[in-house]
Amino acid sequence: MSNTARRRWLQFSITGLLALMSVTALCLTLVHRGKFDQRTNVQFAQTPIWDVIDYLSNKHSFAWRADDPELAAAGILFYSRPTALTITDRVTDAPLGETLDRFLAPLGLGYFVENGELVVSTRAAAERAHSGLGALRQRFARLEARP
């Protein structure tokens, strides 16, 4: 196979992979967008963040997990007792996504969706996860643009 043929085969393979990833990410986003748009009413007083997320996951029917390696690397002991990661707040008729942001951001935490479940991680890791697919598309677009 010539270099040109190999490059074209690689470009088609990468394009197909990107299309599959885009469709998968879009489907997961659409499924969870509906969840995160659901309105919620909650009130917590000095409640550990993992109990808050457990409550919300049961109330709104979503699976979740903590990104233990990322949290540990940042020195965040997510499940430690006693914990400084507590919530004292009241939310009335707010979208679930905004409620999660409101509770997690002051603690230096964020969330993203991976394989159909909500992942609680550091704010930086959540931002990387949200921007990761876009960066991957840009890299492959540059590769496809080569003659």
C-alpha positions in Angstrom: 0.0 0.0 0.0 1.4 3.4 -1.0 1.9 6.2 1.5 -1.0 8.1 0.0 -3.3 5.1 0.2 -2.3 4.5 3.8 -2.9 8.2 4.7 -6.4 8.1 3.1 -7.2 4.9 4.8 -6.2 6.5 8.1 -8.2 9.6 7.4 -11.3 7.6 6.6 -10.8 5.4 9.7 -10.3 8.5 11.9 -13.3 10.2 10.4 -15.5 7.1 11.0 -14.2 6.9 14.6 -14.9 10.6 15.2 -18.4 10.2 13.7 -19.1 7.3 16.1 -17.8 9.2 19.1 -19.8 12.2 18.2 -23.0 10.3 17.8 -22.4 8.4 21.1 -21.5 11.7 22.9 -24.6 13.4 21.4 -26.9 10.5 22.5 -25.6 10.5 26.0 -25.8 14.3 26.2 -29.4 14.3 25.0 -30.4 11.6 27.5 -28.7 13.5 30.3 -29.8 16.9 29.2 -33.4 15.9 29.9 -32.3 14.7 33.4 -30.3 17.9 34.1 -33.2 20.1 33.0 -35.6 18.5 35.5 -36.7 20.9 38.2 -35.8 20.1 41.8 -36.6 21.4 45.3 -34.1 20.4 48.1 -32.9 21.7 51.4 -29.7 20.5 53.2 -28.1 21.5 56.5 -24.5 20.4 57.0 -25.0 17.4 54.8 -21.9 15.6 53.4 -21.7 16.1 49.6 -21.9 12.3 48.9 -25.2 12.1 50.8 -26.5 15.1 48.8 -25.6 13.5 45.5 -27.0 10.1 46.6 -30.3 11.9 47.5 -30.4 13.7 44.1 -29.5 10.5 42.2 -32.4 8.6 43.9 -34.8 11.5 43.4 -33.9 12.0 39.7 -32.9 8.4 38.8 -29.3 8.7 37.7 -26.2 6.7 38.5 -23.1 8.4 39.8 -19.6 7.8 41.1 -16.7 9.7 42.5 -13.6 10.1 40.4 -11.5 8.7 43.2 -8.0 8.8 41.5 -8.5 12.5 40.4 -9.9 13.5 43.8 -7.1 11.8 45.7 -4.5 13.4 43.5 -5.9 16.8 44.3 -5.9 15.9 48.0 -9.7 15.8 48.3 -10.8 13.1 50.6 -14.3 12.7 49.3 -15.7 10.1 51.7 -13.7 11.1 54.8 -15.6 11.6 58.1 -15.8 14.1 59.5 -15.8 16.1 56.3 -15.5 19.7 55.3 -17.4 18.8 52.1 -20.8 19.7 53.4 -23.8 21.5 51.9 -26.1 23.9 53.7 -28.4 25.3 51.2 -32.0 25.4 49.9 -32.9 25.2 46.3 -36.4 25.8 45.0 -37.6 24.9 41.5 -34.2 25.0 39.9 -32.8 22.7 37.2 -30.9 19.7 38.4 -27.7 20.7 36.5 -27.7 24.2 38.0 -28.3 22.7 41.4 -25.3 20.3 41.0 -23.1 23.2 39.9 -24.3 25.3 42.8 -23.4 22.6 45.3 -20.2 21.4 43.8 -18.4 24.6 42.6 -17.8 26.1 46.0 -16.1 22.9 47.1 -13.8 22.9 44.1 -15.7 20.1 42.5 -17.4 19.6 39.2 -19.2 16.8 37.2 -19.3 15.3 33.8 -21.1 12.3 32.2 -19.1 9.3 31.3 -20.6 6.0 30.1 -24.1 7.0 31.1 -23.3 8.0 34.7 -22.5 11.2 36.5 -18.9 11.5 37.6 -18.1 13.8 40.5 -14.5 15.0 40.2 -12.3 18.1 40.6 -13.5 21.2 38.8 -10.4 21.0 36.5 -11.0 17.4 35.6 -14.7 18.2 34.8 -13.6 21.1 32.6 -11.1 18.8 30.8 -13.8 16.2 30.2 -16.2 18.8 28.8 -13.6 20.2 26.4 -11.8 16.8 25.6 -14.0 15.8 22.7 -13.7 19.2 21.0 -9.9 19.1 21.3 -9.9 15.6 19.8 -12.0 16.8 16.8 -9.6 19.7 16.2 -6.5 17.5 16.2 -8.1 15.1 13.6 -9.4 18.0 11.5 -5.8 19.2 11.2 -4.7 15.7 10.2 -7.4 15.5 7.5 -6.4 18.9 6.2 -2.9 17.7 5.3 -2.5 17.0 1.6 
